[in-house]
Amino acid sequence: MSDTGGRLAGKVAVITGAGSGIGRAAALLFAAEGARVICADRSGEQHAVAAEIGGAAVAVDVDVSIASDVRRMIEAAEQRFGRLDVVCNNAGFGGPRKPIAEQDEATFDDVIAVNLKGVFLGMKYGIASMLRTGGGSVVNTASAAGLVGWKSHSIYAAAKGGVIQMTKSAALDYATLGVRVNAICPGMTWTGLSGASQENPVPPPGTIMKAQPMHRWGLPAELAAAMLFLASDEASFITGVALPVDGGYVVG
């Protein structure tokens, strides 16, 4: 992939959860826009994504809840491409849908570890790397659930609400140091967590998502486009934003 043109020309990006869904869409889009990409995931599927991109991508096996894995991920960007400009802390999962009194402690620990601690670690080590080369951009994947709450998803909503507040506070920490920190807040998006698969890459005809005012599912490519904007220099005066990308869900 050439870095002679595109909205991320010359930039190096780390994307977690890059093996599928929004992360995969972001990795492909960022590479198409000139970025060199570290495709990070724990599923193994990121290797196929990196192979699809070609020489501008490297796949790394990473559990974002483990600090040593995250450090190794950041080092992979520095060692392979010489710098780090963008971190997309996208990895996450919802956990079981149950009222809070029926959730167990192990679920709480797992959901918080990936969705909240994983973002903390990605920012901690990613921002330190960016500061060594003059700055960069962080894009965290939060959720509409972090803005308004979702029934039977109390732990996930708490984790994503934490991501939003951590995003805002980190944006203030680094506002004068060249690092912008923003978040996207997806609504219901057609990914593997929602029933998407190789056989069903888009919602079946006639499928209606009534909870969203647009009455349709969001697509991974639409979320990736929002991530691209926030990561790019086009958003150079934007920091601390939690951007709903949800078909109007949070205002519906």
C-alpha positions in Angstrom: 0.0 0.0 0.0 1.5 3.3 -1.0 1.6 6.2 1.5 1.9 8.8 -1.3 -1.8 9.8 -1.0 -4.9 9.4 1.1 -6.2 10.9 4.3 -3.8 8.9 6.5 -0.8 9.1 4.1 2.4 8.4 6.0 0.7 7.5 9.3 1.0 4.3 11.3 -2.1 3.0 13.0 -2.8 0.3 15.6 -6.3 -1.1 15.5 -7.5 -3.6 18.1 -10.3 -6.0 17.4 -9.1 -5.9 13.8 -10.0 -9.5 13.0 -13.7 -8.8 12.3 -16.5 -6.3 12.4 -15.8 -2.7 12.9 -12.1 -3.3 13.5 -11.7 -5.2 10.2 -13.5 -2.5 8.3 -11.3 0.2 9.9 -8.1 -1.7 9.1 -9.0 -2.1 5.4 -10.2 1.5 5.2 -7.1 3.0 6.9 -4.8 1.0 4.7 -6.7 2.2 1.6 -6.2 5.8 2.8 -2.5 5.4 3.0 -1.8 4.1 6.6 0.4 1.3 7.6 -1.6 -0.8 10.0 -1.0 -3.1 13.0 -3.9 -5.5 13.0 -4.3 -6.6 16.6 -6.7 -9.2 17.9 -6.9 -12.4 20.0 -9.1 -14.3 17.6 -6.4 -15.2 15.0 -8.6 -13.7 12.3 -6.5 -10.6 12.1 -3.9 -12.6 10.1 -6.2 -12.9 7.2 -7.0 -9.2 7.4 -3.3 -8.3 7.3 -2.8 -10.6 4.4 -5.6 -9.0 2.5 -4.0 -5.6 3.0 -0.5 -6.8 2.1 2.8 -5.3 3.0 1.3 -2.2 4.7 -0.1 -4.4 7.5 1.2 -6.6 10.3 -0.9 -9.0 12.3 -0.2 -9.2 16.1 -1.8 -11.6 18.6 -3.0 -9.4 21.5 -5.2 -9.7 24.5 -5.9 -6.1 25.2 -6.5 -6.8 28.9 -2.9 -7.9 29.4 -0.3 -5.1 29.7 2.6 -7.0 28.3 0.5 -7.9 25.1 -0.4 -4.2 24.7 3.2 -3.1 25.1 4.3 -5.6 22.5 1.6 -4.4 20.1 2.9 -0.8 20.4 6.5 -2.0 20.0 5.4 -3.8 16.8 4.4 -0.5 15.3 7.6 1.2 16.3 9.9 -1.6 15.2 8.2 -2.4 11.9 7.2 1.1 10.8 9.3 3.4 12.9 6.6 5.3 14.7 3.0 5.4 15.9 0.4 8.1 14.9 -3.0 6.5 15.5 -4.4 4.1 18.1 -7.9 2.8 17.7 -8.9 1.0 20.9 -11.8 -1.0 19.3 -11.6 -4.5 20.9 -14.7 -5.3 23.0 -17.6 -7.7 23.6 -21.0 -7.4 25.2 -21.2 -10.4 27.6 -24.5 -12.1 28.4 -27.7 -10.2 28.4 -29.1 -10.5 31.9 -30.5 -8.2 34.6 -27.7 -7.1 36.9 -28.8 -9.3 39.8 -28.3 -12.3 37.6 -24.9 -11.4 36.4 -21.9 -13.0 38.0 -18.6 -11.6 39.2 -16.5 -13.4 36.5 -18.6 -11.8 33.8 -18.1 -8.4 35.4 -14.3 -8.9 35.5 -14.1 -10.1 31.9 -16.3 -7.3 30.4 -14.5 -4.6 32.3 -11.1 -6.1 31.6 -11.5 -6.0 27.8 -13.8 -3.0 27.3 -12.4 -0.6 29.9 -9.0 -1.8 31.0 -8.1 -2.6 27.4 -8.8 1.0 26.4 -6.8 2.3 29.4 -3.8 0.1 28.4 -4.1 1.1 24.8 -4.0 4.8 25.7 -1.3 4.4 28.3 1.2 2.8 26.0 0.0 4.3 22.8 0.1 7.9 23.9 3.5 7.4 25.4 4.7 6.3 22.0 3.0 9.2 20.2 4.6 11.7 22.5 8.0 10.5 21.5 7.4 11.5 17.9 5.3 14.6 18.2 1.8 13.5 18.8 -1.1 11.6 17.2 -4.7 10.6 17.5 -6.6 8.1 19.7 -10.0 6.8 18.7 -11.8 4.7 21.3 -14.8 2.6 20.5 -17.4 3.3 23.2 -21.1 2.7 22.6 -24.5 4.3 22.6 -25.0 2.1 25.7 -22.5 4.3 27.4 -24.6 7.3 26.7 -28.1 6.1 27.5 -27.8 2.6 28.9 -29.2 -0.7 27.5 -31.6 -3.1 29.3 -29.8 -6.3 30.5 -26.4 -4.9 29.5 -25.6 -3.0 32.8 -21.9 -4.2 33.0 -21.2 -3.4 29.3 -22.9 0.0 29.6 -20.8 0.8 32.7 -17.7 -0.2 30.8 -18.5 1.9 27.8 -19.6 4.9 30.0 -16.2 4.6 31.6 -14.6 4.7 28.1 -16.4 7.9 27.3 -15.3 9.6 30.6 -11.7 8.3 30.2 -11.7 9.7 26.7 -12.8 13.1 27.8 -10.3 13.3 30.7 -7.4 12.0 28.6 -8.3 14.6 25.9 -7.7 17.3 28.5 -4.5 15.7 29.7 -2.9 16.0 26.2 -4.7 18.9 24.6 -1.6 21.0 24.5 0.8 18.1 23.7 -0.3 17.2 20.2 -2.4 14.1 21.1 -6.2 14.2 20.3 -8.4 11.7 22.1 -11.9 11.0 20.8 -14.5 8.2 20.8 -17.2 6.8 18.6 -20.4 5.5 20.1 -21.9 2.9 17.8 -25.6 2.0 17.9 -26.7 -1.5 16.9 -24.2 -2.5 14.2 -24.3 -5.5 11.9 -21.2 -7.4 13.1 -20.6 -11.0 14.3 -22.0 -10.0 17.6 -25.3 -9.3 15.9 -25.5 -12.2 13.5 -23.3 -11.1 10.7 -21.2 -13.8 9.0 -19.4 -14.5 5.7 -22.8 -15.8 4.5 -24.6 -12.7 5.8 -22.3 -9.7 5.5 -25.2 -7.3 5.4 -28.5 -7.5 7.2 -31.0 -9.8 5.4 -33.6 -8.0 3.2 -36.5 -6.6 5.1 -34.6 -6.6 8.4 -35.7 -3.5 10.4 -33.9 -2.1 13.5 -36.9 -0.3 15.0 -34.9 1.0 17.9 -32.9 3.3 15.6 -34.8 6.2 14.0 -33.3 5.3 10.7 -34.9 1.9 11.0 -31.9 0.0 9.9 -28.7 -1.6 11.2 -25.4 0.3 11.1 -22.7 -1.2 8.9 -19.1 -1.7 10.0 -17.9 0.5 7.1 -20.0 3.4 8.4 -18.4 3.1 11.8 -15.0 2.8 10.2 -15.6 6.0 8.2 -16.3 7.9 11.5 -13.1 6.5 13.0 -11.1 7.6 9.9 -12.4 11.2 10.2 -11.4 11.4 13.9 -8.1 9.8 13.2 -7.2 12.1 10.3 -5.9 15.6 10.2 -9.4 16.7 9.1 -10.4 16.5 12.8 -7.3 18.5 13.9 -9.4 20.8 16.1 -11.6 18.0 17.6 -10.7 16.3 20.9 -12.8 14.9 23.8 -15.7 14.1 21.6 -18.0 11.0 22.1 -19.5 10.8 18.6 -22.8 8.8 18.3 -22.8 6.8 15.1 -26.1 5.2 15.7 -28.8 6.1 13.2 -30.3 8.7 15.7 -30.7 6.2 18.6 -29.6 8.4 21.4 -31.9 11.3 20.3 -34.8 9.1 19.1 
